[in-house]
Amino acid sequence: MGGLGDMVNKAKDMLGGDAGVDDAIDQAADAVKEKTPDAVDGAVDQAAQIAKDNI
């Protein structure tokens, strides 16, 4: 089997497993929140959680 699943697993391994992926998503969310108005923080947090739940 190949494809997207393999790519996701390789990315997870490069980031140090699931915890590393979660940290990377949190860092990306924090970067977005620094550059956008506070009013969108909740949406950014929701998007980050959805990404964590689906990766």
DOKOLNU-459874 format. One record per atom (N, C-alpha, C): residue in one letter; x, y, z; atom name; residue number from 0. Coordinates in nm, 3 decimals, always signed. Layout:
BEGIN
<r><r>A</r><u>X</u><v>Y</v><w>Z</w><a>CA</a><k>NUM</k></r>
...
This chain:
BEGIN
<r><r>M</r><u>+0.085</u><v>-0.118</v><w>+0.000</w><a>N</a><k>0</k></r>
<r><r>M</r><u>+0.000</u><v>+0.000</v><w>+0.000</w><a>CA</a><k>0</k></r>
<r><r>M</r><u>+0.089</u><v>+0.123</v><w>+0.000</w><a>C</a><k>0</k></r>
<r><r>G</r><u>+0.046</u><v>+0.228</v><w>-0.054</w><a>N</a><k>1</k></r>
<r><r>G</r><u>+0.124</u><v>+0.350</v><w>-0.057</w><a>CA</a><k>1</k></r>
<r><r>G</r><u>+0.033</u><v>+0.468</v><w>-0.046</w><a>C</a><k>1</k></r>
<r><r>G</r><u>+0.080</u><v>+0.577</v><w>-0.095</w><a>N</a><k>2</k></r>
<r><r>G</r><u>-0.006</u><v>+0.693</v><w>-0.102</w><a>CA</a><k>2</k></r>
<r><r>G</r><u>-0.001</u><v>+0.783</v><w>+0.019</w><a>C</a><k>2</k></r>
<r><r>L</r><u>-0.114</u><v>+0.846</v><w>+0.043</w><a>N</a><k>3</k></r>
<r><r>L</r><u>-0.123</u><v>+0.949</v><w>+0.146</w><a>CA</a><k>3</k></r>
<r><r>L</r><u>-0.094</u><v>+0.895</v><w>+0.285</w><a>C</a><k>3</k></r>
<r><r>G</r><u>-0.141</u><v>+0.777</v><w>+0.316</w><a>N</a><k>4</k></r>
<r><r>G</r><u>-0.117</u><v>+0.718</v><w>+0.447</w><a>CA</a><k>4</k></r>
<r><r>G</r><u>+0.031</u><v>+0.704</v><w>+0.477</w><a>C</a><k>4</k></r>
<r><r>D</r><u>+0.107</u><v>+0.659</v><w>+0.378</w><a>N</a><k>5</k></r>
<r><r>D</r><u>+0.251</u><v>+0.646</v><w>+0.396</w><a>CA</a><k>5</k></r>
<r><r>D</r><u>+0.317</u><v>+0.782</v><w>+0.416</w><a>C</a><k>5</k></r>
<r><r>M</r><u>+0.272</u><v>+0.881</v><w>+0.341</w><a>N</a><k>6</k></r>
<r><r>M</r><u>+0.329</u><v>+1.016</v><w>+0.356</w><a>CA</a><k>6</k></r>
<r><r>M</r><u>+0.299</u><v>+1.071</v><w>+0.494</w><a>C</a><k>6</k></r>
<r><r>V</r><u>+0.177</u><v>+1.051</v><w>+0.544</w><a>N</a><k>7</k></r>
<r><r>V</r><u>+0.141</u><v>+1.099</v><w>+0.677</w><a>CA</a><k>7</k></r>
<r><r>V</r><u>+0.227</u><v>+1.031</v><w>+0.783</w><a>C</a><k>7</k></r>
<r><r>N</r><u>+0.244</u><v>+0.900</v><w>+0.770</w><a>N</a><k>8</k></r>
<r><r>N</r><u>+0.325</u><v>+0.827</v><w>+0.867</w><a>CA</a><k>8</k></r>
<r><r>N</r><u>+0.470</u><v>+0.871</v><w>+0.864</w><a>C</a><k>8</k></r>
<r><r>K</r><u>+0.523</u><v>+0.897</v><w>+0.745</w><a>N</a><k>9</k></r>
<r><r>K</r><u>+0.662</u><v>+0.946</v><w>+0.735</w><a>CA</a><k>9</k></r>
<r><r>K</r><u>+0.674</u><v>+1.084</v><w>+0.799</w><a>C</a><k>9</k></r>
<r><r>A</r><u>+0.576</u><v>+1.170</v><w>+0.777</w><a>N</a><k>10</k></r>
<r><r>A</r><u>+0.579</u><v>+1.304</v><w>+0.838</w><a>CA</a><k>10</k></r>
<r><r>A</r><u>+0.572</u><v>+1.293</v><w>+0.989</w><a>C</a><k>10</k></r>
<r><r>K</r><u>+0.486</u><v>+1.205</v><w>+1.040</w><a>N</a><k>11</k></r>
<r><r>K</r><u>+0.478</u><v>+1.184</v><w>+1.185</w><a>CA</a><k>11</k></r>
<r><r>K</r><u>+0.612</u><v>+1.140</v><w>+1.241</w><a>C</a><k>11</k></r>
<r><r>D</r><u>+0.675</u><v>+1.044</v><w>+1.173</w><a>N</a><k>12</k></r>
<r><r>D</r><u>+0.805</u><v>+0.995</v><w>+1.219</w><a>CA</a><k>12</k></r>
<r><r>D</r><u>+0.908</u><v>+1.107</v><w>+1.222</w><a>C</a><k>12</k></r>
<r><r>M</r><u>+0.908</u><v>+1.191</v><w>+1.119</w><a>N</a><k>13</k></r>
<r><r>M</r><u>+1.004</u><v>+1.301</v><w>+1.113</w><a>CA</a><k>13</k></r>
<r><r>M</r><u>+0.981</u><v>+1.402</v><w>+1.225</w><a>C</a><k>13</k></r>
<r><r>L</r><u>+0.856</u><v>+1.418</v><w>+1.267</w><a>N</a><k>14</k></r>
<r><r>L</r><u>+0.824</u><v>+1.514</v><w>+1.372</w><a>CA</a><k>14</k></r>
<r><r>L</r><u>+0.830</u><v>+1.453</v><w>+1.512</w><a>C</a><k>14</k></r>
<r><r>G</r><u>+0.864</u><v>+1.327</v><w>+1.521</w><a>N</a><k>15</k></r>
<r><r>G</r><u>+0.876</u><v>+1.264</v><w>+1.651</w><a>CA</a><k>15</k></r>
<r><r>G</r><u>+0.749</u><v>+1.196</v><w>+1.698</w><a>C</a><k>15</k></r>
<r><r>G</r><u>+0.668</u><v>+1.147</v><w>+1.608</w><a>N</a><k>16</k></r>
<r><r>G</r><u>+0.546</u><v>+1.077</v><w>+1.645</w><a>CA</a><k>16</k></r>
<r><r>G</r><u>+0.429</u><v>+1.170</v><w>+1.662</w><a>C</a><k>16</k></r>
<r><r>D</r><u>+0.320</u><v>+1.115</v><w>+1.718</w><a>N</a><k>17</k></r>
<r><r>D</r><u>+0.197</u><v>+1.193</v><w>+1.732</w><a>CA</a><k>17</k></r>
<r><r>D</r><u>+0.216</u><v>+1.319</v><w>+1.817</w><a>C</a><k>17</k></r>
<r><r>A</r><u>+0.296</u><v>+1.309</v><w>+1.924</w><a>N</a><k>18</k></r>
<r><r>A</r><u>+0.319</u><v>+1.426</v><w>+2.010</w><a>CA</a><k>18</k></r>
<r><r>A</r><u>+0.391</u><v>+1.536</v><w>+1.932</w><a>C</a><k>18</k></r>
<r><r>G</r><u>+0.484</u><v>+1.497</v><w>+1.846</w><a>N</a><k>19</k></r>
<r><r>G</r><u>+0.555</u><v>+1.595</v><w>+1.765</w><a>CA</a><k>19</k></r>
<r><r>G</r><u>+0.462</u><v>+1.664</v><w>+1.665</w><a>C</a><k>19</k></r>
<r><r>V</r><u>+0.370</u><v>+1.586</v><w>+1.611</w><a>N</a><k>20</k></r>
<r><r>V</r><u>+0.273</u><v>+1.643</v><w>+1.517</w><a>CA</a><k>20</k></r>
<r><r>V</r><u>+0.184</u><v>+1.743</v><w>+1.589</w><a>C</a><k>20</k></r>
<r><r>D</r><u>+0.136</u><v>+1.706</v><w>+1.707</w><a>N</a><k>21</k></r>
<r><r>D</r><u>+0.052</u><v>+1.797</v><w>+1.785</w><a>CA</a><k>21</k></r>
<r><r>D</r><u>+0.126</u><v>+1.925</v><w>+1.818</w><a>C</a><k>21</k></r>
<r><r>D</r><u>+0.254</u><v>+1.913</v><w>+1.854</w><a>N</a><k>22</k></r>
<r><r>D</r><u>+0.334</u><v>+2.033</v><w>+1.883</w><a>CA</a><k>22</k></r>
<r><r>D</r><u>+0.348</u><v>+2.122</v><w>+1.760</w><a>C</a><k>22</k></r>
<r><r>A</r><u>+0.371</u><v>+2.060</v><w>+1.645</w><a>N</a><k>23</k></r>
<r><r>A</r><u>+0.386</u><v>+2.137</v><w>+1.521</w><a>CA</a><k>23</k></r>
<r><r>A</r><u>+0.257</u><v>+2.209</v><w>+1.486</w><a>C</a><k>23</k></r>
<r><r>I</r><u>+0.144</u><v>+2.142</v><w>+1.505</w><a>N</a><k>24</k></r>
<r><r>I</r><u>+0.014</u><v>+2.205</v><w>+1.478</w><a>CA</a><k>24</k></r>
<r><r>I</r><u>-0.008</u><v>+2.321</v><w>+1.574</w><a>C</a><k>24</k></r>
<r><r>D</r><u>+0.027</u><v>+2.302</v><w>+1.701</w><a>N</a><k>25</k></r>
<r><r>D</r><u>+0.012</u><v>+2.410</v><w>+1.799</w><a>CA</a><k>25</k></r>
<r><r>D</r><u>+0.100</u><v>+2.529</v><w>+1.764</w><a>C</a><k>25</k></r>
<r><r>Q</r><u>+0.222</u><v>+2.503</v><w>+1.718</w><a>N</a><k>26</k></r>
<r><r>Q</r><u>+0.312</u><v>+2.612</v><w>+1.679</w><a>CA</a><k>26</k></r>
<r><r>Q</r><u>+0.255</u><v>+2.687</v><w>+1.559</w><a>C</a><k>26</k></r>
<r><r>A</r><u>+0.201</u><v>+2.615</v><w>+1.464</w><a>N</a><k>27</k></r>
<r><r>A</r><u>+0.142</u><v>+2.680</v><w>+1.347</w><a>CA</a><k>27</k></r>
<r><r>A</r><u>+0.021</u><v>+2.764</v><w>+1.388</w><a>C</a><k>27</k></r>
<r><r>A</r><u>-0.062</u><v>+2.710</v><w>+1.476</w><a>N</a><k>28</k></r>
<r><r>A</r><u>-0.180</u><v>+2.783</v><w>+1.523</w><a>CA</a><k>28</k></r>
<r><r>A</r><u>-0.138</u><v>+2.910</v><w>+1.598</w><a>C</a><k>28</k></r>
<r><r>D</r><u>-0.035</u><v>+2.899</v><w>+1.681</w><a>N</a><k>29</k></r>
<r><r>D</r><u>+0.013</u><v>+3.017</v><w>+1.753</w><a>CA</a><k>29</k></r>
<r><r>D</r><u>+0.064</u><v>+3.124</v><w>+1.657</w><a>C</a><k>29</k></r>
<r><r>A</r><u>+0.134</u><v>+3.081</v><w>+1.553</w><a>N</a><k>30</k></r>
<r><r>A</r><u>+0.185</u><v>+3.176</v><w>+1.453</w><a>CA</a><k>30</k></r>
<r><r>A</r><u>+0.070</u><v>+3.247</v><w>+1.383</w><a>C</a><k>30</k></r>
<r><r>V</r><u>-0.034</u><v>+3.173</v><w>+1.350</w><a>N</a><k>31</k></r>
<r><r>V</r><u>-0.150</u><v>+3.233</v><w>+1.284</w><a>CA</a><k>31</k></r>
<r><r>V</r><u>-0.217</u><v>+3.332</v><w>+1.378</w><a>C</a><k>31</k></r>
<r><r>K</r><u>-0.233</u><v>+3.293</v><w>+1.505</w><a>N</a><k>32</k></r>
<r><r>K</r><u>-0.300</u><v>+3.380</v><w>+1.602</w><a>CA</a><k>32</k></r>
<r><r>K</r><u>-0.223</u><v>+3.509</v><w>+1.628</w><a>C</a><k>32</k></r>
<r><r>E</r><u>-0.088</u><v>+3.504</v><w>+1.615</w><a>N</a><k>33</k></r>
<r><r>E</r><u>-0.008</u><v>+3.625</v><w>+1.632</w><a>CA</a><k>33</k></r>
<r><r>E</r><u>-0.031</u><v>+3.724</v><w>+1.518</w><a>C</a><k>33</k></r>
<r><r>K</r><u>-0.065</u><v>+3.674</v><w>+1.401</w><a>N</a><k>34</k></r>
<r><r>K</r><u>-0.077</u><v>+3.758</v><w>+1.281</w><a>CA</a><k>34</k></r>
<r><r>K</r><u>-0.220</u><v>+3.799</v><w>+1.249</w><a>C</a><k>34</k></r>
<r><r>T</r><u>-0.316</u><v>+3.746</v><w>+1.322</w><a>N</a><k>35</k></r>
<r><r>T</r><u>-0.456</u><v>+3.774</v><w>+1.293</w><a>CA</a><k>35</k></r>
<r><r>T</r><u>-0.524</u><v>+3.839</v><w>+1.412</w><a>C</a><k>35</k></r>
<r><r>P</r><u>-0.639</u><v>+3.902</v><w>+1.392</w><a>N</a><k>36</k></r>
<r><r>P</r><u>-0.711</u><v>+3.964</v><w>+1.503</w><a>CA</a><k>36</k></r>
<r><r>P</r><u>-0.754</u><v>+3.859</v><w>+1.606</w><a>C</a><k>36</k></r>
<r><r>D</r><u>-0.765</u><v>+3.902</v><w>+1.731</w><a>N</a><k>37</k></r>
<r><r>D</r><u>-0.803</u><v>+3.812</v><w>+1.839</w><a>CA</a><k>37</k></r>
<r><r>D</r><u>-0.939</u><v>+3.746</v><w>+1.815</w><a>C</a><k>37</k></r>
<r><r>A</r><u>-1.022</u><v>+3.809</v><w>+1.737</w><a>N</a><k>38</k></r>
<r><r>A</r><u>-1.156</u><v>+3.756</v><w>+1.711</w><a>CA</a><k>38</k></r>
<r><r>A</r><u>-1.152</u><v>+3.620</v><w>+1.640</w><a>C</a><k>38</k></r>
<r><r>V</r><u>-1.042</u><v>+3.586</v><w>+1.574</w><a>N</a><k>39</k></r>
<r><r>V</r><u>-1.035</u><v>+3.458</v><w>+1.503</w><a>CA</a><k>39</k></r>
<r><r>V</r><u>-0.964</u><v>+3.349</v><w>+1.582</w><a>C</a><k>39</k></r>
<r><r>D</r><u>-0.919</u><v>+3.380</v><w>+1.701</w><a>N</a><k>40</k></r>
<r><r>D</r><u>-0.845</u><v>+3.281</v><w>+1.781</w><a>CA</a><k>40</k></r>
<r><r>D</r><u>-0.924</u><v>+3.153</v><w>+1.803</w><a>C</a><k>40</k></r>
<r><r>G</r><u>-1.052</u><v>+3.167</v><w>+1.831</w><a>N</a><k>41</k></r>
<r><r>G</r><u>-1.135</u><v>+3.048</v><w>+1.854</w><a>CA</a><k>41</k></r>
<r><r>G</r><u>-1.143</u><v>+2.959</v><w>+1.731</w><a>C</a><k>41</k></r>
<r><r>A</r><u>-1.156</u><v>+3.019</v><w>+1.615</w><a>N</a><k>42</k></r>
<r><r>A</r><u>-1.163</u><v>+2.943</v><w>+1.491</w><a>CA</a><k>42</k></r>
<r><r>A</r><u>-1.029</u><v>+2.874</v><w>+1.463</w><a>C</a><k>42</k></r>
<r><r>V</r><u>-0.921</u><v>+2.942</v><w>+1.492</w><a>N</a><k>43</k></r>
<r><r>V</r><u>-0.788</u><v>+2.884</v><w>+1.472</w><a>CA</a><k>43</k></r>
<r><r>V</r><u>-0.770</u><v>+2.764</v><w>+1.565</w><a>C</a><k>43</k></r>
<r><r>D</r><u>-0.811</u><v>+2.780</v><w>+1.690</w><a>N</a><k>44</k></r>
<r><r>D</r><u>-0.800</u><v>+2.670</v><w>+1.786</w><a>CA</a><k>44</k></r>
<r><r>D</r><u>-0.885</u><v>+2.550</v><w>+1.742</w><a>C</a><k>44</k></r>
<r><r>Q</r><u>-1.005</u><v>+2.577</v><w>+1.692</w><a>N</a><k>45</k></r>
<r><r>Q</r><u>-1.091</u><v>+2.468</v><w>+1.643</w><a>CA</a><k>45</k></r>
<r><r>Q</r><u>-1.027</u><v>+2.397</v><w>+1.525</w><a>C</a><k>45</k></r>
<r><r>A</r><u>-0.972</u><v>+2.473</v><w>+1.433</w><a>N</a><k>46</k></r>
<r><r>A</r><u>-0.909</u><v>+2.413</v><w>+1.315</w><a>CA</a><k>46</k></r>
<r><r>A</r><u>-0.788</u><v>+2.329</v><w>+1.357</w><a>C</a><k>46</k></r>
<r><r>A</r><u>-0.712</u><v>+2.379</v><w>+1.453</w><a>N</a><k>47</k></r>
<r><r>A</r><u>-0.596</u><v>+2.303</v><w>+1.501</w><a>CA</a><k>47</k></r>
<r><r>A</r><u>-0.641</u><v>+2.172</v><w>+1.566</w><a>C</a><k>47</k></r>
<r><r>Q</r><u>-0.747</u><v>+2.175</v><w>+1.643</w><a>N</a><k>48</k></r>
<r><r>Q</r><u>-0.796</u><v>+2.053</v><w>+1.706</w><a>CA</a><k>48</k></r>
<r><r>Q</r><u>-0.846</u><v>+1.953</v><w>+1.604</w><a>C</a><k>48</k></r>
<r><r>I</r><u>-0.916</u><v>+2.003</v><w>+1.502</w><a>N</a><k>49</k></r>
<r><r>I</r><u>-0.963</u><v>+1.915</v><w>+1.395</w><a>CA</a><k>49</k></r>
<r><r>I</r><u>-0.845</u><v>+1.850</v><w>+1.323</w><a>C</a><k>49</k></r>
<r><r>A</r><u>-0.742</u><v>+1.928</v><w>+1.298</w><a>N</a><k>50</k></r>
<r><r>A</r><u>-0.622</u><v>+1.873</v><w>+1.233</w><a>CA</a><k>50</k></r>
<r><r>A</r><u>-0.559</u><v>+1.764</v><w>+1.320</w><a>C</a><k>50</k></r>
<r><r>K</r><u>-0.547</u><v>+1.790</v><w>+1.451</w><a>N</a><k>51</k></r>
<r><r>K</r><u>-0.490</u><v>+1.689</v><w>+1.542</w><a>CA</a><k>51</k></r>
<r><r>K</r><u>-0.574</u><v>+1.563</v><w>+1.544</w><a>C</a><k>51</k></r>
<r><r>D</r><u>-0.705</u><v>+1.579</v><w>+1.544</w><a>N</a><k>52</k></r>
<r><r>D</r><u>-0.795</u><v>+1.463</v><w>+1.551</w><a>CA</a><k>52</k></r>
<r><r>D</r><u>-0.793</u><v>+1.378</v><w>+1.424</w><a>C</a><k>52</k></r>
<r><r>N</r><u>-0.753</u><v>+1.439</v><w>+1.312</w><a>N</a><k>53</k></r>
<r><r>N</r><u>-0.761</u><v>+1.369</v><w>+1.184</w><a>CA</a><k>53</k></r>
<r><r>N</r><u>-0.627</u><v>+1.328</v><w>+1.127</w><a>C</a><k>53</k></r>
<r><r>I</r><u>-0.521</u><v>+1.358</v><w>+1.196</w><a>N</a><k>54</k></r>
<r><r>I</r><u>-0.388</u><v>+1.318</v><w>+1.146</w><a>CA</a><k>54</k></r>
<r><r>I</r><u>-0.339</u><v>+1.201</v><w>+1.228</w><a>C</a><k>54</k></r>
